Amino acid sequence: MSNSRHVPVMLQQCLDMLAPALTEPGAVVVDCTLGLGGHSEALLTRFPEARLVALDRDKEALRLSGERLAPFGERATLVHAVYDELPDVLDRLGLPRVQGVLFDLGVSSMQLDEADRGFAYARDAPLDMRMDQTTGIRAAEVLNTYPAGELVRILRAYGEEKQAKRIVSAIVREREKEPFSNSARLVELIRDSLPQAAKRTGGNPAKRTFQALRIEVNGELAVLERAIPAAVKALAVGGRIAVLSYHSLEDRLVKQVFAAGAATTAPPGLPVVPERYQPRLKLLTRGAELPTEEEVAENRRAAPARLRGAERIREEWDKE
């Protein structure tokens, strides 16, 4: 299993989805979530004429993938940035339009595998969870300082946790005795506060709470809400975007942005739809594509993945 960290999820499907846009010499593809560089390496290998721009907010990930992508030399440009900063990054590089964009929204397997980062509930670690360890609030501070009502909202909204109230009242009671610092104590508390029936379903009972804390600490949904429309806007006509999501909140957000781009915005009843109202995107997936059973058997991290794609079919009307 130790090798699963090096296996990019749904790799073949992502490459196939982006392929038609990346065959021309000089095509630019952006990997918005570089991680350990698995998807990026595959993109550079499969599309030898393409140039890659890759973003990550995690400096350690940039260092490791930099070593991995070094053989590609000038073709790869690695940037320390959060993916909603995409417009600024492209601006700095003098790239008004790109041909491909890939998002893999899973927590980098490196972050899950590094014990001291506190992402994983399977082993004890400091409650940190920041993807960029040079900035921001730690998960422990969220647990120790947020008012109860705010914690309930986060667990419900970001973790889809039905037992949020029960878990939060236990957190509030315990943090008064001693502030939280490590994950094992939180996992145990969640286990103890859940009714028997809730423990029997859906894997580790702490999973939803950890997901919620991670999203809050990294502002993930707010970042994604800005990033997906920005990425669509950066696509040249004929350019393609592929997004891998791992929970329904992300997937819903991606689905909404794509659906809006693929819809006509004309007032009803027009006999002919003028150009300005016509869809800017064509959807490349019916619903979301799922990983194959074989892939899930080989790499359990692929299990929750959902892939959606879209192709840019015309320019924005408000010519920028």
C-alpha positions in Angstrom: 0.0 0.0 0.0 2.9 2.3 0.7 3.2 3.0 -3.0 -0.4 4.4 -3.3 0.9 7.8 -2.5 2.7 7.9 -5.8 -0.3 7.0 -7.9 -2.2 10.0 -9.4 -5.9 9.4 -9.3 -7.8 8.8 -12.6 -4.7 9.7 -14.5 -5.6 8.1 -17.9 -9.1 9.7 -17.9 -7.6 13.2 -17.1 -5.0 12.9 -19.9 -7.6 11.7 -22.4 -10.0 14.5 -21.5 -7.3 17.2 -22.0 -5.6 15.5 -25.0 -7.5 17.2 -27.9 -6.5 20.6 -26.6 -2.8 19.8 -26.0 -1.6 18.4 -29.4 -0.4 21.7 -30.9 3.2 22.7 -30.4 3.5 25.4 -27.6 0.1 24.5 -26.0 0.2 25.5 -22.3 -1.4 23.3 -19.6 -1.8 24.5 -16.0 -1.7 22.0 -13.2 -3.4 24.0 -10.4 -2.7 21.3 -7.8 0.9 20.1 -8.4 1.3 18.0 -5.2 4.0 15.4 -5.8 3.9 16.0 -9.6 2.3 12.8 -10.7 -0.2 14.4 -13.0 2.3 17.0 -14.2 4.9 14.4 -15.1 2.4 12.5 -17.1 1.2 15.6 -18.9 4.8 16.6 -19.9 5.5 13.0 -21.0 2.3 12.4 -23.1 2.3 15.9 -24.7 6.0 16.5 -25.7 5.2 19.8 -27.4 3.3 21.2 -24.4 4.5 23.6 -21.8 3.4 23.2 -18.2 2.7 25.8 -15.5 2.1 24.2 -12.1 0.9 25.8 -8.8 1.1 24.6 -5.2 0.7 26.4 -1.9 2.9 23.8 -0.2 6.6 24.6 -0.4 7.6 21.1 0.4 5.5 19.7 -2.4 7.1 22.3 -4.8 10.6 21.2 -3.7 9.9 17.4 -4.2 8.0 17.8 -7.5 10.8 20.2 -8.7 13.2 17.3 -8.4 10.8 15.0 -10.2 10.2 17.4 -13.1 13.8 18.6 -13.4 14.4 16.4 -16.5 11.8 18.4 -18.4 13.9 21.6 -17.9 12.4 24.7 -19.4 9.1 23.1 -20.2 8.0 23.2 -16.6 7.4 26.4 -14.6 6.6 25.8 -10.9 5.0 28.5 -8.9 4.3 28.9 -5.2 0.7 30.1 -5.2 -2.9 29.1 -4.2 -4.9 28.2 -7.2 -7.3 31.1 -7.0 -4.2 33.3 -7.8 -4.1 31.7 -11.3 -5.0 35.0 -13.2 -2.0 36.8 -11.5 0.3 33.9 -12.2 -0.6 33.8 -15.9 -0.4 37.6 -16.1 3.2 37.5 -14.6 4.2 34.8 -17.1 2.7 36.8 -20.0 0.1 34.0 -20.9 -3.3 35.6 -21.5 -4.8 32.3 -22.6 -4.0 28.6 -21.9 -5.1 25.4 -23.7 -5.6 23.1 -20.7 -6.3 23.3 -16.9 -6.2 20.4 -14.4 -7.4 20.5 -10.8 -6.9 17.5 -8.5 -8.6 18.7 -5.3 -7.7 15.8 -3.0 -5.4 16.5 -0.1 -1.9 15.7 -1.4 -1.0 12.2 -0.5 2.3 13.6 0.8 0.4 15.7 3.3 -1.6 12.7 4.5 1.5 10.6 4.8 3.6 13.1 6.7 2.7 12.4 10.3 3.5 15.8 11.7 1.0 17.7 9.6 -2.1 16.5 11.3 -4.3 15.8 8.2 -4.8 12.1 8.9 -7.0 10.8 11.7 -5.4 7.4 11.5 -2.4 8.4 13.6 -1.6 10.9 16.4 -0.2 14.2 15.2 -0.3 17.9 16.1 -3.6 19.4 14.8 -2.1 21.7 12.1 -3.7 20.9 8.7 -2.4 24.0 6.9 -1.4 23.2 3.3 1.0 26.2 3.3 2.8 25.9 6.6 4.2 29.4 6.4 0.9 31.1 7.0 -2.6 30.9 8.5 -4.5 29.5 11.4 -4.0 25.9 12.6 -6.7 23.4 13.2 -6.0 23.4 16.9 -6.8 27.1 17.1 -10.1 26.6 15.3 -11.1 23.9 17.8 -9.9 25.9 20.8 -11.2 29.4 20.0 -14.2 29.2 17.6 -17.6 29.7 19.3 -19.7 26.6 19.6 -22.3 27.8 17.0 -19.5 28.5 14.4 -18.0 25.0 15.0 -21.4 23.4 14.5 -21.9 25.3 11.2 -18.4 24.3 9.9 -19.0 20.6 10.8 -22.4 20.6 9.1 -21.5 22.7 6.0 -18.0 21.3 5.3 -18.1 17.8 6.9 -21.8 17.1 6.2 -21.7 15.7 9.8 -25.2 14.9 11.1 -23.9 14.6 14.7 -22.3 18.1 14.6 -24.1 19.4 17.8 -23.2 16.3 19.8 -19.5 16.5 18.7 -19.2 20.2 19.3 -20.7 20.1 22.8 -18.1 17.5 23.7 -15.3 19.6 22.2 -16.4 22.7 24.1 -16.6 20.8 27.4 -13.1 19.2 26.9 -11.3 22.3 25.6 -12.2 24.1 28.9 -10.3 21.4 30.8 -7.4 21.5 28.4 -6.9 23.0 24.9 -6.7 20.6 22.0 -3.2 20.1 20.5 -3.1 16.5 19.0 -5.4 14.5 16.7 -5.6 11.3 18.8 -7.5 13.1 21.6 -10.0 14.6 19.0 -10.6 11.2 17.3 -11.2 9.5 20.7 -13.6 12.3 21.7 -15.6 12.0 18.5 -15.8 8.2 18.9 -17.1 8.6 22.5 -19.7 11.2 21.6 -21.4 9.4 18.7 -24.3 7.1 19.1 -23.6 3.4 18.3 -25.6 3.5 15.0 -23.5 6.4 13.7 -20.3 4.5 14.4 -21.3 1.6 12.2 -21.5 3.5 8.9 -19.1 5.2 6.6 -15.5 4.4 7.8 -13.7 6.3 10.5 -16.2 8.3 12.5 -13.7 11.2 12.7 -13.4 11.5 8.9 -16.1 14.1 8.4 -14.9 16.4 11.3 -11.3 16.2 9.9 -12.5 17.1 6.5 -14.5 20.1 7.8 -11.5 21.4 9.8 -9.2 21.0 6.8 -11.6 23.0 4.6 -11.9 25.7 7.2 -8.2 26.0 7.9 -7.3 26.3 4.2 -10.4 28.3 3.1 -10.7 25.6 0.4 -14.3 26.2 -0.7 -13.9 30.0 -0.9 -10.7 29.5 -2.9 -12.4 27.0 -5.2 -15.3 29.4 -5.8 -12.9 31.9 -7.2 -10.5 29.5 -8.9 -12.9 27.5 -11.1 -14.5 30.5 -12.9 -11.0 32.1 -13.2 -9.6 28.9 -14.8 -12.6 28.8 -17.3 -11.9 32.4 -18.1 -8.2 31.7 -18.8 -9.0 29.0 -21.4 -8.5 29.7 -25.1 -11.4 28.7 -27.4 -10.9 24.9 -27.9 -9.1 24.8 -24.5 -10.2 22.2 -21.9 -10.5 22.0 -18.1 -10.6 18.8 -16.0 -11.5 18.8 -12.3 -11.2 15.9 -9.9 -13.3 16.4 -6.7 -13.4 14.2 -3.6 -16.5 15.3 -1.8 -19.9 16.4 -2.8 -19.4 20.1 -1.8 -16.5 20.5 -4.2 -18.2 18.5 -6.9 -21.4 20.5 -6.6 -19.5 23.8 -7.0 -17.7 22.6 -10.1 -20.9 21.3 -11.6 -22.6 24.7 -11.0 -19.8 26.7 -12.7 -19.7 24.3 -15.7 -23.5 24.2 -16.0 -23.7 28.0 -16.0 -21.1 28.2 -18.7 -22.8 25.6 -20.8 -26.2 27.2 -20.6 -27.7 29.8 -22.9 -28.3 33.1 -21.1 -30.8 34.4 -23.7 -34.2 35.7 -22.5 -36.8 33.1 -23.4 -38.7 33.3 -26.6 -36.0 34.7 -28.9 -36.4 33.2 -32.4 -32.6 33.3 -32.9 -30.1 33.3 -30.0 -27.5 36.1 -30.5 -23.9 35.2 -30.1 -23.6 37.0 -26.8 -26.1 34.7 -25.1 -24.8 31.4 -26.5 -23.0 28.9 -24.2 -19.3 29.5 -23.6 -18.7 25.9 -22.5 -19.4 22.4 -23.8 -19.6 19.7 -21.1 -17.3 16.8 -21.6 -18.8 14.4 -19.1 -22.4 13.3 -18.5 -22.7 13.8 -14.8 -19.3 13.0 -13.3 -16.9 10.2 -14.4 -16.0 7.8 -11.6 -12.8 5.8 -11.1 -12.9 2.1 -12.3 -13.3 -0.7 -9.7 -9.8 -1.8 -10.6 -8.3 1.6 -9.8 -10.1 1.8 -6.5 -8.9 -1.7 -5.6 -5.3 -0.6 -6.3 -5.5 2.9 -4.8 -8.1 3.4 -2.2 -7.6 7.1 -2.3 -9.3 7.1 -5.7 -12.6 5.8 -4.2 -14.5 9.1 -3.7 -13.1 10.8 -6.8 -15.4 12.5 -9.3 -14.1 13.8 -12.6 -15.8 16.6 -14.6 -14.6 18.4 -17.7 -15.6 21.2 -20.1 -14.3 22.7 -23.3 -14.3 26.4 -24.1 -16.3 26.8 -27.3 -16.5 30.6 -27.6 -15.0 33.8 -26.2 -16.6 35.8 -23.4 -18.9 38.4 -24.9 -17.5 41.3 -22.9 -14.3 41.4 -24.8 -11.6 42.1 -22.3 
